[in-house]
Amino acid sequence: MSQENVELAKRFNEAERGDIEAAMEFVAEDVVAIELGDRVDTPRVFRGRDAWLGYYGQAAEVFDDYVREIDEWVDAGDWVIAVGRWVGKGKSSGVPVAGRAINAARWRDGQIVEYLFGFSSKEAALEAVRARD
């Protein structure tokens, strides 16, 4: 089952590149997405597909060609960890941007039901998903 989740994660990532509506088909209606980043004590929580989609919409307002490039997929049972970066360019400036992106998605019945993003390392993501199982 877990290799199947890795394949689903790859398909989700590909859909994110050009068809956000198709990407959202991989996301459960009641998904819980948590942005960790620098907010370890007070992470931002997005409940539901619409809230998550709103978060994506904010990035689309600021960046062009903003895509996630994945260097490594980590099979962690129900979880898939994606290690890579977001790249794009400023919409008004045209300046290239890039930022590290390490995310973990818990899959159930072909959809993401929990999504954690903003990890500082693959090891931190692995530790977090082990703690959530």
C-alpha positions, 0 to 999 in steps of 0.5 A: 500500500505505501508504494501506491501512496508514493505513486499517488503523491507523484501524481498529485505533485504533477497535477499541482504544476498545471491543474490545481482543480485536478490536484484537489481531487487527491485531497480529502474534503476534511483534510487537515493541513498544518504549516510548521515553518518557524511557528513550531509553538503556534503552527497555522492550521488549515481545515478542509479542502477550501482552506488549503486551496485558499492558501495555494491561491495566495501563492498564485497571486504573488508568484508565476511558474511556482512549482514544487521540485522533488528530489526524494520521495520517502515511503513512510507507511501511510505517510509520504515525505517529499524532499525538495524545493518550491521554485518560481519567480515574482509576479511583479518583479520577475525575480527568481525565487526558491525555497526548501520544501519538506512536506509529509502527507498521510494518505487514506483511500487515495486521498491526502487526509493530513498534510504537514509542511515546513519541515527543516529536514527529512529527519524532522519530518520522519520524526513527526510522522512516527509520533503521529502514528 
